[in-house]
């Protein structure tokens, strides 16, 4: 499992945004009651997403969990591409004059680069927290 800092560094290199590095971030204020999605978005616009995204989801209050999930989704959705863990994905440059049969045989294209898997960019916990109750 990648550390949060290493995952953030890989993510920032992949999408080219130093702002995502979790260098000293103040712990966001705790929220006592469940907020609407509009209130969550407003809170993240005001405070930023990094502090919330890197909070410990398993020990967070029920009121904080939707905020953490939304912050993580915002970061995840800024990435140009990632694949599901266990699936090797590549960007290829194809020859437009080659038939589908030739592609199927493994010829007629050149691999440009491998697309990173989810856990190579983000802490593994992020995937699970987005698919718990209410996360999509």
N, CA, C and O of each residue as an XYZ file, in Angstrom:
544
protein
N       0.846     -1.172      0.000
C       0.000      0.000      0.000
C       0.894      1.239      0.000
O       1.876      1.303      0.740
N       0.556      2.199     -0.815
C       1.323      3.438     -0.889
C       1.011      4.349      0.279
O      -0.122      4.405      0.756
N       2.021      5.058      0.730
C       1.754      6.069      1.754
C       0.971      7.209      1.107
O       0.998      7.379     -0.111
N       0.277      7.985      1.933
C      -0.504      9.108      1.396
C       0.386     10.103      0.664
O      -0.001     10.621     -0.384
N       1.574     10.379      1.202
C       2.452     11.366      0.580
C       3.003     10.876     -0.749
O       3.086     11.648     -1.703
N       3.384      9.596     -0.827
C       3.889      9.050     -2.073
C       2.792      9.018     -3.126
O       3.036      9.360     -4.284
N       1.599      8.616     -2.744
C       0.477      8.595     -3.682
C       0.187      9.994     -4.201
O      -0.074     10.169     -5.391
N       0.228     10.993     -3.322
C      -0.032     12.369     -3.745
C       1.058     12.871     -4.685
O       0.772     13.603     -5.633
N       2.306     12.482     -4.426
C       3.398     12.890     -5.300
C       3.222     12.282     -6.684
O       3.363     12.978     -7.689
N       2.913     10.985     -6.747
C       2.693     10.337     -8.043
C       1.526     11.002     -8.764
O       1.598     11.260     -9.966
N       0.455     11.275     -8.032
C      -0.710     11.931     -8.624
C      -0.334     13.309     -9.158
O      -0.738     13.667    -10.264
N       0.424     14.084     -8.398
C       0.769     15.431     -8.843
C       1.663     15.380    -10.069
O       1.559     16.239    -10.944
N       2.544     14.383    -10.145
C       3.382     14.243    -11.329
C       2.558     13.823    -12.540
O       2.805     14.279    -13.656
N       1.577     12.951    -12.314
C       0.739     12.456    -13.402
C      -0.116     13.567    -14.005
O      -0.242     13.660    -15.226
N      -0.706     14.411    -13.151
C      -1.587     15.454    -13.678
C      -0.931     16.827    -13.677
O      -1.512     17.794    -14.170
N       0.283     16.918    -13.123
C       1.040     18.154    -13.181
C       0.529     19.263    -12.290
O       0.622     20.436    -12.652
N      -0.004     18.924    -11.146
C      -0.525     19.941    -10.235
C       0.120     19.783     -8.868
O      -0.220     18.863     -8.124
N       1.055     20.679     -8.528
C       1.706     20.624     -7.219
C       0.727     20.908     -6.095
O       0.991     20.547     -4.949
N      -0.385     21.541     -6.392
C      -1.340     21.922     -5.350
C      -1.933     20.713     -4.646
O      -2.486     20.856     -3.555
N      -1.834     19.523     -5.237
C      -2.424     18.345     -4.620
C      -1.531     17.705     -3.576
O      -1.984     16.832     -2.836
N      -0.264     18.118     -3.497
C       0.619     17.542     -2.492
C       0.131     17.917     -1.103
O      -0.155     19.086     -0.846
N       0.029     16.942     -0.202
C      -0.520     17.227      1.113
C       0.524     17.758      2.088
O       0.564     17.339      3.245
N       1.356     18.666      1.634
C       2.328     19.297      2.521
C       1.541     20.089      3.539
O       0.386     20.443      3.301
N       2.155     20.367      4.666
C       1.423     20.768      5.861
C       0.035     21.341      5.592
O      -0.115     22.469      5.123
N      -0.944     20.553      5.894
C      -2.336     20.953      5.726
C      -2.967     20.961      7.104
O      -2.830     20.003      7.864
N      -3.646     22.023      7.419
C      -4.354     22.074      8.692
C      -5.471     21.045      8.679
O      -6.087     20.788      7.644
N      -5.721     20.467      9.830
C      -6.834     19.531      9.937
C      -8.114     20.329      9.764
O      -8.342     21.300     10.486
N      -8.954     19.930      8.813
C     -10.197     20.668      8.577
C     -11.097     20.618      9.809
O     -11.008     19.696     10.619
N     -11.942     21.595      9.935
C     -12.867     21.587     11.069
C     -13.837     20.409     10.975
O     -14.220     19.997      9.880
N     -14.222     19.885     12.107
C     -15.198     18.796     12.135
C     -16.595     19.362     11.892
O     -16.912     20.480     12.298
N     -17.396     18.582     11.239
C     -18.773     18.968     10.962
C     -19.660     18.120     11.862
O     -19.484     16.905     11.948
N     -20.597     18.749     12.522
C     -21.428     18.046     13.501
C     -22.697     17.449     12.909
O     -23.194     16.435     13.399
N     -23.222     18.069     11.862
C     -24.458     17.555     11.266
C     -24.237     17.278      9.781
O     -23.363     17.870      9.148
N     -25.038     16.378      9.245
C     -24.916     16.015      7.842
C     -25.307     17.214      6.986
O     -26.335     17.855      7.207
N     -24.444     17.500      5.987
C     -24.673     18.639      5.101
C     -25.281     18.166      3.786
O     -25.124     17.009      3.395
N     -25.974     19.074      3.115
C     -26.474     18.772      1.773
C     -25.293     18.769      0.805
O     -24.216     19.262      1.140
N     -25.485     18.223     -0.381
C     -24.415     18.197     -1.375
C     -23.982     19.611     -1.744
O     -22.794     19.855     -1.955
N     -24.916     20.537     -1.824
C     -24.590     21.936     -2.134
C     -23.718     22.524     -1.029
O     -22.753     23.234     -1.310
N     -24.053     22.230      0.228
C     -23.251     22.728      1.356
C     -21.857     22.097      1.364
O     -20.873     22.764      1.684
N     -21.777     20.819      1.014
C     -20.477     20.144      0.945
C     -19.615     20.793     -0.125
O     -18.446     21.093      0.116
N     -20.183     21.010     -1.304
C     -19.428     21.629     -2.398
C     -18.948     23.018     -2.001
O     -17.812     23.390     -2.293
N     -19.793     23.776     -1.348
C     -19.425     25.112     -0.890
C     -18.295     25.046      0.132
O     -17.355     25.838      0.073
N     -18.383     24.112      1.060
C     -17.341     23.924      2.068
C     -16.001     23.596      1.411
O     -14.973     24.160      1.784
N     -16.008     22.679      0.427
C     -14.775     22.296     -0.261
C     -14.223     23.435     -1.101
O     -13.007     23.597     -1.198
N     -15.105     24.231     -1.713
C     -14.657     25.404     -2.458
C     -13.953     26.389     -1.532
O     -12.952     27.000     -1.906
N     -14.475     26.534     -0.347
C     -13.919     27.481      0.619
C     -12.620     26.970      1.249
O     -11.639     27.709      1.326
N     -12.609     25.711      1.700
C     -11.481     25.179      2.471
C     -10.462     24.413      1.633
O      -9.344     24.184      2.093
N     -10.826     24.011      0.410
C      -9.951     23.161     -0.393
C     -10.238     21.690     -0.106
O     -10.853     21.354      0.906
N      -9.789     20.822     -1.002
C     -10.133     19.406     -0.898
C      -9.076     18.549     -0.216
O      -9.410     17.516      0.363
N      -7.819     18.948     -0.269
C      -6.739     18.066      0.176
C      -6.869     17.668      1.643
O      -6.763     16.487      1.973
N      -7.092     18.621      2.511
C      -7.203     18.305      3.934
C      -8.313     17.315      4.222
O      -8.144     16.401      5.028
N      -9.440     17.494      3.570
C     -10.569     16.580      3.772
C     -10.290     15.211      3.137
O     -10.593     14.180      3.736
N      -9.716     15.199      1.936
C      -9.479     13.941      1.223
C      -8.556     13.005      1.995
O      -8.712     11.785      1.939
N      -7.602     13.578      2.710
C      -6.630     12.747      3.418
C      -7.018     12.466      4.871
O      -6.215     11.918      5.627
N      -8.222     12.829      5.265
C      -8.681     12.496      6.616
C      -8.895     10.987      6.719
O      -9.143     10.320      5.715
N      -8.798     10.456      7.930
C      -9.007      9.027      8.173
C     -10.506      8.726      8.090
O     -11.278      9.098      8.974
N     -10.893      8.056      7.026
C     -12.303      7.786      6.767
C     -12.902      6.844      7.808
O     -14.040      7.027      8.241
N     -12.132      5.842      8.203
C     -12.680      4.830      9.108
C     -13.009      5.386     10.495
O     -13.881      4.852     11.181
N     -12.323      6.447     10.912
C     -12.616      7.014     12.232
C     -13.432      8.305     12.142
O     -13.703      8.941     13.161
N     -13.818      8.686     10.944
C     -14.587      9.927     10.756
C     -16.031      9.745     11.220
O     -16.577      8.642     11.189
N     -16.629     10.841     11.647
C     -18.046     10.806     12.035
C     -18.900     10.589     10.786
O     -18.445     10.807      9.663
N     -20.123     10.165     10.996
C     -21.032      9.966      9.865
C     -21.271     11.264      9.102
O     -21.506     11.238      7.894
N     -21.214     12.389      9.789
C     -21.396     13.692      9.141
C     -20.203     14.044      8.250
O     -20.365     14.733      7.243
N     -18.997     13.571      8.620
C     -17.794     13.885      7.852
C     -17.606     12.978      6.639
O     -16.985     13.391      5.660
N     -18.124     11.762      6.683
C     -17.872     10.806      5.602
C     -18.292     11.300      4.217
O     -17.531     11.118      3.266
N     -19.476     11.922      4.056
C     -19.823     12.423      2.713
C     -18.871     13.525      2.231
O     -18.626     13.656      1.031
N     -18.342     14.304      3.158
C     -17.400     15.373      2.791
C     -16.090     14.750      2.321
O     -15.530     15.174      1.310
N     -15.603     13.756      3.042
C     -14.362     13.082      2.671
C     -14.513     12.418      1.308
O     -13.632     12.538      0.456
N     -15.645     11.707      1.095
C     -15.881     11.046     -0.200
C     -15.902     12.056     -1.336
O     -15.308     11.820     -2.389
N     -16.580     13.178     -1.132
C     -16.680     14.187     -2.185
C     -15.317     14.801     -2.478
O     -14.985     15.036     -3.640
N     -14.524     15.064     -1.444
C     -13.182     15.618     -1.649
C     -12.318     14.638     -2.441
O     -11.595     15.037     -3.353
N     -12.396     13.363     -2.090
C     -11.615     12.353     -2.804
C     -12.052     12.250     -4.257
O     -11.217     12.137     -5.154
N     -13.353     12.289     -4.489
C     -13.860     12.223     -5.867
C     -13.361     13.396     -6.687
O     -13.005     13.231     -7.854
N     -13.333     14.584     -6.087
C     -12.835     15.742     -6.824
C     -11.400     15.528     -7.275
O     -11.054     15.859     -8.409
N     -10.564     14.981     -6.408
C      -9.173     14.729     -6.787
C      -9.099     13.616     -7.822
O      -8.396     13.747     -8.825
N      -9.813     12.531     -7.590
C      -9.793     11.392     -8.517
C     -10.225     11.822     -9.915
O      -9.649     11.375    -10.907
N     -11.224     12.677     -9.999
C     -11.765     13.067    -11.305
C     -10.934     14.132    -12.013
O     -11.267     14.523    -13.132
N      -9.852     14.611    -11.380
C      -8.962     15.547    -12.077
C      -7.894     14.818    -12.876
O      -7.192     15.427    -13.683
N      -7.770     13.518    -12.654
C      -6.743     12.731    -13.331
C      -7.208     12.379    -14.733
O      -8.366     12.019    -14.946
N      -6.287     12.488    -15.689
C      -6.621     12.220    -17.090
C      -6.928     10.759    -17.362
O      -7.643     10.452    -18.316
N      -6.408      9.857    -16.554
C      -6.704      8.453    -16.782
C      -6.069      7.561    -15.742
O      -4.941      7.791    -15.306
N      -6.809      6.535    -15.348
C      -6.306      5.484    -14.479
C      -7.136      4.255    -14.762
O      -8.262      4.354    -15.249
N      -6.583      3.096    -14.457
C      -7.324      1.862    -14.678
C      -7.603      1.198    -13.336
O      -6.981      1.522    -12.325
N      -8.531      0.283    -13.345
C      -8.883     -0.479    -12.154
C      -7.677     -1.339    -11.776
O      -6.977     -1.852    -12.650
N      -7.440     -1.494    -10.486
C      -6.329     -2.332    -10.039
C      -6.440     -3.728    -10.639
O      -7.524     -4.308    -10.696
N      -5.318     -4.252    -11.081
C      -5.268     -5.589    -11.659
C      -5.463     -5.620    -13.169
O      -5.320     -6.673    -13.790
N      -5.786     -4.482    -13.762
C      -5.982     -4.412    -15.215
C      -4.859     -3.564    -15.807
O      -4.705     -2.398    -15.444
N      -4.084     -4.138    -16.705
C      -3.037     -3.380    -17.384
C      -3.653     -2.667    -18.578
O      -4.240     -3.301    -19.456
N      -3.516     -1.351    -18.605
C      -4.069     -0.535    -19.691
C      -2.954      0.298    -20.298
O      -2.032      0.726    -19.605
N      -3.050      0.519    -21.587
C      -1.999      1.245    -22.297
C      -2.614      2.228    -23.273
O      -3.724      2.022    -23.765
N      -1.893      3.283    -23.545
C      -2.233      4.188    -24.632
C      -1.348      3.749    -25.790
O      -0.134      3.606    -25.642
N      -1.972      3.537    -26.944
C      -1.218      3.053    -28.094
C      -1.326      4.031    -29.253
O      -2.280      4.803    -29.351
N      -0.344      3.984    -30.113
C      -0.392      4.728    -31.365
C      -0.628      3.695    -32.456
O       0.186      2.793    -32.657
N      -1.733      3.830    -33.148
C      -2.124      2.826    -34.134
C      -1.826      3.316    -35.550
O      -1.867      4.512    -35.837
N      -1.534      2.379    -36.401
C      -1.345      2.649    -37.825
C      -2.729      2.633    -38.473
O      -3.400      1.602    -38.440
N      -3.174      3.741    -39.059
C      -4.534      3.795    -39.613
C      -4.772      2.861    -40.800
O      -5.920      2.622    -41.174
N      -3.711      2.337    -41.389
C      -3.868      1.460    -42.555
C      -3.935     -0.025    -42.187
O      -3.967     -0.878    -43.074
N      -3.956     -0.340    -40.892
C      -3.962     -1.734    -40.444
C      -5.398     -2.191    -40.181
O      -6.229     -1.414    -39.711
N      -5.675     -3.442    -40.484
C      -7.012     -4.000    -40.271
C      -7.189     -4.454    -38.823
O      -6.212     -4.598    -38.089
N      -8.441     -4.679    -38.416
C      -8.723     -5.163    -37.068
C      -8.067     -6.513    -36.798
O      -7.638     -6.775    -35.675
N      -7.984     -7.368    -37.810
C      -7.361     -8.676    -37.631
C      -5.890     -8.530    -37.272
O      -5.363     -9.295    -36.465
N      -5.231     -7.552    -37.869
C      -3.813     -7.329    -37.569
C      -3.654     -6.843    -36.137
O      -2.745     -7.280    -35.433
N      -4.545     -5.925    -35.691
C      -4.498     -5.464    -34.294
C      -4.697     -6.632    -33.336
O      -4.011     -6.725    -32.318
N      -5.623     -7.512    -33.653
C      -5.915     -8.653    -32.785
C      -4.698     -9.566    -32.652
O      -4.533    -10.230    -31.629
N      -3.863     -9.605    -33.659
C      -2.671    -10.459    -33.609
C      -1.541     -9.799    -32.823
O      -0.499    -10.418    -32.608
N      -1.732     -8.552    -32.390
C      -0.703     -7.871    -31.617
C       0.260     -7.067    -32.464
O       1.309     -6.645    -31.979
N      -0.077     -6.854    -33.708
C       0.798     -6.085    -34.601
C       0.079     -4.825    -35.058
O      -1.139     -4.716    -34.917
N       0.818     -3.887    -35.596
C       0.221     -2.700    -36.194
C       0.047     -1.534    -35.244
O      -0.597     -0.546    -35.596
N       0.601     -1.625    -34.056
C       0.511     -0.498    -33.134
C       1.766     -0.436    -32.269
O       2.516     -1.405    -32.149
N       1.967      0.727    -31.676
C       3.110      0.928    -30.796
C       2.591      1.448    -29.453
O       1.781      2.374    -29.415
N       3.053      0.859    -28.366
C       2.642      1.288    -27.031
C       3.310      2.627    -26.729
O       4.533      2.752    -26.794
N       2.502      3.615    -26.403
C       3.018      4.940    -26.033
C       3.394      4.954    -24.552
O       4.512      5.330    -24.202
N       2.478      4.550    -23.688
C       2.752      4.476    -22.254
C       1.669      3.670    -21.562
O       0.567      3.496    -22.083
N       2.010      3.178    -20.363
C       1.080      2.420    -19.538
C       0.272      3.396    -18.689
O       0.822      4.355    -18.147
N      -1.023      3.153    -18.573
C      -1.890      3.971    -17.725
C      -1.794      3.421    -16.303
O      -1.950      2.218    -16.093
N      -1.537      4.296    -15.323
C      -1.388      3.801    -13.949
C      -2.692      3.227    -13.398
O      -3.789      3.635    -13.781
N      -2.534      2.266    -12.483
C      -3.688      1.698    -11.808
C      -4.085      2.589    -10.639
O      -3.278      3.374    -10.141
N      -5.323      2.460    -10.211
C      -5.870      3.309     -9.153
C      -4.949      3.389     -7.942
O      -4.662      4.482     -7.455
N      -4.483      2.245     -7.454
C      -3.676      2.236     -6.225
C      -2.279      2.801     -6.426
O      -1.571      3.039     -5.448
N      -1.871      3.018     -7.651
C      -0.590      3.664     -7.907
C      -0.692      5.182     -7.787
O       0.321      5.867     -7.648
N      -1.902      5.700     -7.841
C      -2.108      7.146     -7.762
C      -2.740      7.591     -6.451
O      -2.473      8.692     -5.970
N      -3.563      6.750     -5.883
C      -4.346      7.133     -4.715
C      -4.178      6.100     -3.606
O      -3.906      4.931     -3.881
N      -4.338      6.526     -2.355
C      -4.344      5.535     -1.265
C      -5.469      4.530     -1.496
O      -6.569      4.910     -1.897
N      -5.204      3.269     -1.247
C      -6.179      2.206     -1.498
C      -7.494      2.446     -0.784
O      -8.554      2.106     -1.310
N      -7.443      3.031      0.418
C      -8.662      3.287      1.179
C      -9.653      4.157      0.390
O     -10.864      4.048      0.583
N      -9.142      5.012     -0.489
C     -10.022      5.906     -1.233
C     -11.015      5.124     -2.075
O     -12.179      5.513     -2.169
N     -10.585      4.037     -2.686
C     -11.478      3.256     -3.537
C     -12.631      2.698     -2.719
O     -13.795      2.832     -3.099
N     -12.304      2.075     -1.600
C     -13.337      1.468     -0.760
C     -14.302      2.500     -0.210
O     -15.509      2.259     -0.189
N     -13.797      3.650      0.238
C     -14.671      4.656      0.842
C     -15.656      5.240     -0.159
O     -16.742      5.672      0.228
N     -15.300      5.259     -1.427
C     -16.214      5.808     -2.429
C     -17.335      4.856     -2.795
O     -18.297      5.257     -3.451
N     -17.228      3.603     -2.383
C     -18.272      2.652     -2.724
C     -18.995      2.112     -1.494
O     -19.726      1.125     -1.571
N     -18.781      2.771     -0.365
C     -19.569      2.453      0.817
C     -20.929      3.096      0.668
O     -21.237      3.701     -0.358
N     -21.715      2.963      1.671
C     -23.062      3.534      1.696
C     -23.043      4.977      1.224
O     -22.381      5.822      1.827
N     -23.755      5.259      0.166
C     -23.889      6.622     -0.329
C     -22.805      7.058     -1.300
O     -22.977      8.069     -1.980
N     -21.702      6.341     -1.391
C     -20.630      6.743     -2.306
C     -20.841      6.116     -3.663
O     -21.211      4.947     -3.770
N     -20.598      6.913     -4.716
C     -20.762      6.378     -6.077
C     -19.698      6.906     -6.968
O     -19.663      6.574     -8.152
